Amino acid sequence: MKYTMHIKQRMTQRNINNTMIYLARMFGETSHSNDKIVLNKKTLLDLRKTIENLISRNGLTLIEDKNVLITSYFNDKWIFI
């Protein structure tokens, strides 16, 4: 995605980083007029619960082949070097 000079300036001024933009685009809700994406506190709290669960299980692994998901498992029983 391309960024305008305007958004780059606003991101700097407001201390908004690329990860925040990514999260808003992935998990935010699009407005009725399709010109805004809003990532609200409720969604963020839900995400935090999910992330905390993943952290407690040492992450998640997905197995895929040719863009098809085959299986998934938590990493809590695996030791990665």
C-alpha positions in Angstrom: 0.0 0.0 0.0 1.3 3.4 -0.9 1.2 6.2 1.7 0.6 9.8 0.9 2.9 12.5 2.3 0.0 13.6 4.4 -0.4 10.3 6.3 3.3 10.0 6.7 3.4 13.4 8.4 0.3 12.6 10.6 1.8 9.2 11.6 4.9 11.0 12.8 3.1 13.7 14.6 0.7 11.3 16.3 3.3 8.5 17.0 1.4 6.0 14.9 3.6 3.2 13.5 3.1 0.7 10.6 2.1 -2.1 12.9 -0.8 0.0 14.2 -1.9 0.8 10.6 -1.7 -2.9 9.8 -3.8 -3.9 12.8 -6.4 -1.3 11.9 -6.6 -2.5 8.3 -6.8 -6.2 9.3 -9.2 -5.9 12.3 -10.9 -2.6 12.0 -14.5 -2.1 10.7 -15.2 -0.2 7.6 -17.6 2.7 7.8 -20.9 2.7 5.9 -19.5 5.2 3.5 -16.4 3.0 2.9 -14.0 5.9 3.6 -12.9 5.0 7.1 -11.6 2.0 9.0 -12.2 2.1 12.7 -10.3 -0.1 15.2 -12.2 0.3 18.4 -11.3 -0.6 22.0 -13.6 -3.6 22.2 -11.9 -5.2 19.2 -8.5 -4.4 20.7 -9.4 -6.0 24.0 -10.6 -9.1 22.2 -7.3 -9.2 20.3 -5.4 -8.9 23.5 -7.2 -11.9 25.0 -6.3 -13.9 21.9 -2.7 -12.8 21.9 -2.3 -13.6 25.6 -3.7 -17.0 24.9 -1.2 -17.5 22.1 1.7 -16.3 24.3 0.7 -18.7 27.0 0.8 -21.6 24.4 4.1 -20.4 23.0 2.5 -19.4 19.7 0.7 -21.2 16.9 1.9 -23.1 13.9 -0.1 -23.5 10.7 0.8 -26.1 8.0 -0.2 -25.2 4.5 0.4 -26.5 1.0 -0.3 -24.6 -2.2 -2.2 -21.9 -0.3 -4.5 -24.5 1.4 -4.4 -24.8 5.2 -3.9 -28.4 6.3 -3.6 -28.3 10.1 -2.8 -26.2 13.1 -1.3 -26.7 16.6 -0.1 -24.7 19.5 3.7 -24.7 20.1 3.6 -25.5 23.8 4.7 -29.1 23.3 7.4 -28.3 20.8 10.9 -27.1 21.4 12.3 -24.9 18.6 16.0 -24.3 18.2 
